[in-house]
Amino acid sequence: MSSKKSGRPADPPLSHCLLDGVMARQQIKNDAELSRWLQLAPSSISKIRRRRVPVSDGVLLRVHDAFDIPIAELKRLQARQAHLDQRQP
């Protein structure tokens, strides 16, 4: 698959423990659907996934409110992602 603008191959989707964990648990197909559930702009989800911004407390609360996932579980997923990010060069 290539990018329409540059003709280069598109970047593979980045995994993110928190986002991917919530999406798998709730059977959400893609980031656009997740953004609708959380009432966030799709660009906000993209920025989190690409590590441009951290997951804020407000986003954690939105996930908790939307899906009734305990905050402690969300914090565990967030900590796992932080650990994985530290291991990458």
Stockholm file with secondary structure:
# STOCKHOLM 1.0

chainA/1-89         MSSKKSGRPADPPLSHCLLDGVMARQQIKNDAELSRWLQLAPSSISKIRRRRVPVSDGVLLRVHDAFDIPIAELKRLQARQAHLDQRQP
#=GR chainA/1-89 SS CBCTTTCSBCCCCCCCHHHHHHHHHHTCCSHHHHHHHHTCCHHHHHHHHTTSSCCCHHHHHHHHHHHCCCHHHHHHHHHHHHHHHHHCC
#=GC SS_cons        CBCTTTCSBCCCCCCCHHHHHHHHHHTCCSHHHHHHHHTCCHHHHHHHHTTSSCCCHHHHHHHHHHHCCCHHHHHHHHHHHHHHHHHCC
//
